[in-house]
Amino acid sequence: MGYTRSQAIQILFKKKIADYEFFKTRLTGFEDTKTIKFEHLAKMSGEGGRGKRIYHSQHLNLLYNVVIISAFFGKPAIVHEIVTNTKHRERHIDEIKHLLGNRLIIGACVLSKDLLSEFFTFMSSSKSLIEEKVPNPFVELPQFLVNKKERYISVYEAYKASSTEKTAAEIMLLAYFDKNIEHAFYLAKKLSGLQGYELQVQSWILKKHEDALRLDNLLDDFIN
């Protein structure tokens, strides 16, 4: 037995996808990039569109998990990396875990402490996103906090907003995670007294910048 996407979302989240146009569009993007799996039935002669996309029971866990993960990360490419590459999954989850710290409220997103811990434990393991559902730590998913064409704001995007209080070290981490190395270096060289993970990242940023300068100097010497 198969389900349409609308039926699958109704089964998993008890929501009508037609009420959330941006979410619907985002799911279409995940389908197109094969971030989520389904059966594609070619369109019949005379039919419009791209054919039918049918979800079977073995597809529902991954669909559910992609929705939960995309509530944390606003960039579809990051969600795709997490789903398809274990190394990227570990890295991105580690990033959001360190950014959140002990925060349970980020913008409009409210998280359950226990379920958030279970979510991170699951995502840091080798458990399959196809065979099991991740714990859902959201009191209400951000996808369903908006109406019609409104764009939902992921946890990562809400964290980046200027209204979210951040320490200087957290701003450095954010620049580093966003691959804004020049800004990360500017912040890293001003900080002192860091410990643990923040110290590791600071040291890496400073070394990376030093290596880049050394390479530039070598290229200048070679050209001249």
Secondary structure per residue as TSV (DSSP state, phi and psi in degrees):
chain	resnum	aa	ss	phi	psi
A	1	M	-	360.0	135.3
A	2	G	-	-117.3	162.5
A	3	Y	B	-127.4	146.8
A	4	T	-	-71.2	167.1
A	5	R	H	-60.2	-41.8
A	6	S	H	-59.4	-43.1
A	7	Q	H	-66.0	-39.9
A	8	A	H	-63.5	-43.2
A	9	I	H	-67.0	-37.2
A	10	Q	H	-63.2	-41.7
A	11	I	H	-65.5	-44.4
A	12	L	H	-79.3	-38.6
A	13	F	H	-124.5	-2.1
A	14	K	S	58.8	37.9
A	15	K	-	-127.9	150.8
A	16	K	-	-93.2	115.1
A	17	I	G	-62.5	-26.2
A	18	A	G	-63.4	-19.7
A	19	D	G	-82.6	-5.9
A	20	Y	B	-134.8	83.7
A	21	E	H	-65.8	-40.1
A	22	F	H	-65.6	-42.2
A	23	F	H	-59.8	-42.7
A	24	K	H	-61.1	-44.1
A	25	T	H	-64.1	-40.9
A	26	R	H	-62.5	-40.3
A	27	L	H	-64.3	-38.6
A	28	T	H	-59.8	-40.5
A	29	G	H	-62.5	-41.5
A	30	F	H	-65.2	-34.8
A	31	E	H	-66.4	-45.2
A	32	D	H	-63.8	-33.6
A	33	T	T	-90.7	3.2
A	34	K	T	62.1	27.1
A	35	T	S	-68.6	-36.1
A	36	I	S	-113.7	153.9
A	37	K	-	-109.9	149.8
A	38	F	-	-166.0	173.1
A	39	E	E	-97.6	126.9
A	40	H	E	-100.6	116.2
A	41	L	E	-98.2	120.2
A	42	A	-	-59.6	144.9
A	43	K	-	-68.5	145.7
A	44	M	-	-77.4	160.1
A	45	S	T	-56.7	127.8
A	46	G	T	92.4	-11.7
A	47	E	-	-81.2	148.0
A	48	G	-	-90.5	-179.4
A	49	G	T	77.0	-161.9
A	50	R	T	-110.1	19.9
A	51	G	-	89.1	178.6
A	52	K	E	-93.2	142.9
A	53	R	E	-115.0	113.0
A	54	I	E	-112.9	131.7
A	55	Y	B	-101.2	128.9
A	56	H	-	-103.4	171.2
A	57	S	G	-56.8	-33.9
A	58	Q	G	-73.1	-9.5
A	59	H	G	-95.4	-14.5
A	60	L	H	-70.0	-37.1
A	61	N	H	-60.9	-45.7
A	62	L	H	-65.4	-41.2
A	63	L	H	-58.6	-47.2
A	64	Y	H	-58.6	-47.8
A	65	N	H	-65.7	-38.1
A	66	V	H	-64.2	-38.5
A	67	V	H	-63.6	-43.9
A	68	I	H	-65.4	-46.6
A	69	I	H	-63.6	-40.0
A	70	S	H	-71.7	-12.9
A	71	A	H	-72.8	-21.9
A	72	F	H	-89.3	-37.6
A	73	F	-	-119.8	125.9
A	74	G	S	-80.3	-21.7
A	75	K	-	-89.1	118.1
A	76	P	H	-56.1	-33.2
A	77	A	H	-63.4	-35.5
A	78	I	H	-69.0	-42.2
A	79	V	H	-59.6	-43.1
A	80	H	H	-61.6	-42.5
A	81	E	H	-62.9	-42.6
A	82	I	H	-62.3	-41.3
A	83	V	H	-73.3	-33.4
A	84	T	H	-104.6	-9.5
A	85	N	-	-140.8	116.7
A	86	T	H	-60.8	-39.1
A	87	K	H	-63.7	-44.7
A	88	H	H	-67.0	-37.2
A	89	R	H	-57.4	-48.3
A	90	E	H	-64.1	-41.9
A	91	R	H	-66.6	-49.2
A	92	H	H	-67.0	-38.1
A	93	I	H	-67.6	-38.0
A	94	D	H	-62.7	-38.9
A	95	E	H	-62.4	-51.7
A	96	I	H	-67.5	-32.5
A	97	K	H	-63.4	-43.8
A	98	H	H	-72.6	-33.3
A	99	L	H	-67.6	-41.4
A	100	L	H	-67.8	-37.7
A	101	G	T	59.3	-124.1
A	102	N	T	-100.0	9.0
A	103	R	-	-69.0	137.2
A	104	L	-	-120.5	-8.5
A	105	I	E	-126.2	118.0
A	106	I	E	-131.8	108.5
A	107	G	T	60.4	-127.4
A	108	A	T	-88.0	-4.3
A	109	C	E	-85.8	127.7
A	110	V	E	-119.1	128.7
A	111	L	B	-116.7	148.2
A	112	S	-	-87.3	127.7
A	113	K	H	-57.8	-49.0
A	114	D	H	-66.6	-44.5
A	115	L	H	-70.6	-30.8
A	116	L	H	-65.5	-41.9
A	117	S	H	-61.1	-41.8
A	118	E	H	-67.0	-37.3
A	119	F	H	-61.9	-47.6
A	120	F	H	-64.5	-38.7
A	121	T	H	-62.1	-45.2
A	122	F	H	-60.9	-50.4
A	123	M	H	-70.1	-22.0
A	124	S	T	-85.7	-5.1
A	125	S	S	-95.9	-175.8
A	126	S	-	-98.4	15.8
A	127	K	-	-62.4	143.2
A	128	S	-	-77.4	135.0
A	129	L	T	-79.0	-9.2
A	130	I	T	-91.4	-35.0
A	131	E	T	-91.1	-23.3
A	132	E	S	-134.5	153.9
A	133	K	-	-88.8	140.1
A	134	V	-	-75.9	152.1
A	135	P	-	-63.0	137.3
A	136	N	-	-96.8	108.7
A	137	P	-	-86.9	-1.9
A	138	F	B	-85.1	132.3
A	139	V	S	-63.0	-41.5
A	140	E	S	-145.6	127.9
A	141	L	-	-62.1	139.4
A	142	P	G	-60.3	-26.3
A	143	Q	G	-58.6	-28.4
A	144	F	G	-108.5	13.0
A	145	L	S	-93.6	-1.1
A	146	V	S	-119.9	169.9
A	147	N	-	-122.3	145.7
A	148	K	B	48.7	-115.0
A	149	K	T	-88.1	-0.2
A	150	E	-	-63.5	141.8
A	151	R	-	-84.2	128.5
A	152	Y	-	-79.4	153.1
A	153	I	-	-109.9	120.0
A	154	S	-	-73.2	168.3
A	155	V	H	-58.6	-45.1
A	156	Y	H	-61.8	-42.8
A	157	E	H	-67.2	-39.5
A	158	A	H	-65.3	-38.1
A	159	Y	H	-63.2	-38.4
A	160	K	H	-70.4	-21.3
A	161	A	S	-59.3	143.5
A	162	S	T	-62.8	-21.6
A	163	S	T	-73.8	-14.5
A	164	T	S	-85.9	119.9
A	165	E	-	-66.3	133.3
A	166	K	-	-139.0	145.6
A	167	T	-	-77.0	166.3
A	168	A	H	-61.1	-37.7
A	169	A	H	-65.8	-38.8
A	170	E	H	-67.6	-35.3
A	171	I	H	-65.4	-38.0
A	172	M	H	-62.4	-46.0
A	173	L	H	-59.6	-42.5
A	174	L	H	-62.6	-43.5
A	175	A	H	-62.9	-39.8
A	176	Y	H	-64.6	-46.1
A	177	F	H	-65.7	-30.6
A	178	D	T	-83.3	2.8
A	179	K	T	64.1	26.4
A	180	N	-	-93.2	75.8
A	181	I	H	-65.4	-38.4
A	182	E	H	-61.2	-44.9
A	183	H	H	-69.4	-38.1
A	184	A	H	-61.9	-39.9
A	185	F	H	-65.9	-43.1
A	186	Y	H	-57.0	-41.6
A	187	L	H	-75.5	-40.7
A	188	A	H	-63.0	-39.2
A	189	K	T	-72.2	-15.1
A	190	K	T	-91.4	-14.3
A	191	L	-	-92.3	149.5
A	192	S	-	-145.2	160.8
A	193	G	S	76.0	16.4
A	194	L	-	-74.4	157.3
A	195	Q	-	-136.5	164.3
A	196	G	H	56.1	-132.3
A	197	Y	H	-61.5	-41.8
A	198	E	H	-62.7	-38.1
A	199	L	H	-66.3	-40.6
A	200	Q	H	-60.0	-46.5
A	201	V	H	-65.4	-43.0
A	202	Q	H	-58.3	-46.0
A	203	S	H	-62.5	-40.4
A	204	W	H	-64.9	-42.9
A	205	I	H	-62.2	-46.4
A	206	L	H	-63.9	-39.9
A	207	K	H	-68.0	-41.7
A	208	K	H	-61.3	-42.3
A	209	H	H	-67.8	-40.2
A	210	E	H	-62.8	-42.3
A	211	D	H	-63.3	-39.0
A	212	A	H	-65.9	-40.7
A	213	L	H	-65.3	-40.6
A	214	R	H	-62.6	-41.4
A	215	L	H	-64.6	-41.9
A	216	D	H	-60.7	-41.7
A	217	N	H	-64.4	-40.2
A	218	L	H	-64.1	-40.5
A	219	L	H	-65.8	-39.1
A	220	D	H	-62.7	-42.4
A	221	D	H	-64.6	-37.4
A	222	F	H	-68.0	-42.8
A	223	I	H	-68.1	-39.4
A	224	N	-	-86.1	360.0
